[in-house]
Amino acid sequence: MAPLAREHAVEYADLLLTDSPKLRRRPRAEVWSPLEYACHMRDVLLLQRERALAARRMTTPEATPMGRDERAEHDGYADQRPSDVGRQIRDAAQLFANVLERLSGDDWERTLIFPYPEPQEQSLRWLALHTLHELRHHLLDMHRQLDT
């Protein structure tokens, strides 16, 4: 799973080097731009890393919601430099992948309370797969917007 996180991050970074005006363009007010999706995934990787580390330290910790929409506004996703975000998402993927690579067999079954859509106990295996799914899903969102 760790290599796939790194591979996806490289693809995000490559897309952010296109210097296309489409990077900052929202197709509709309620749909993020490719740059905003990349910022979101950078933050998801960092947050999921911290959640995985917490689950290794504590018994079934409760993960707090990330505030995805508020975070996009508060951190100014739309105003960030694409080249910076490209570098940051690669670093975030490396940090996340490092944690995954250090999990032993039993660690994958450690749990945390994941807050979305409803609080539910999930394993670190689920957390890793869910994160990879999100990476791929938003990468496809970016491609759809940039390829049109």
Beta strands, then each sheet from edge to edge (+ up, - down):
strand 1: 111-114
strand 2: 120-123
sheet 1: 1+ 2-
end
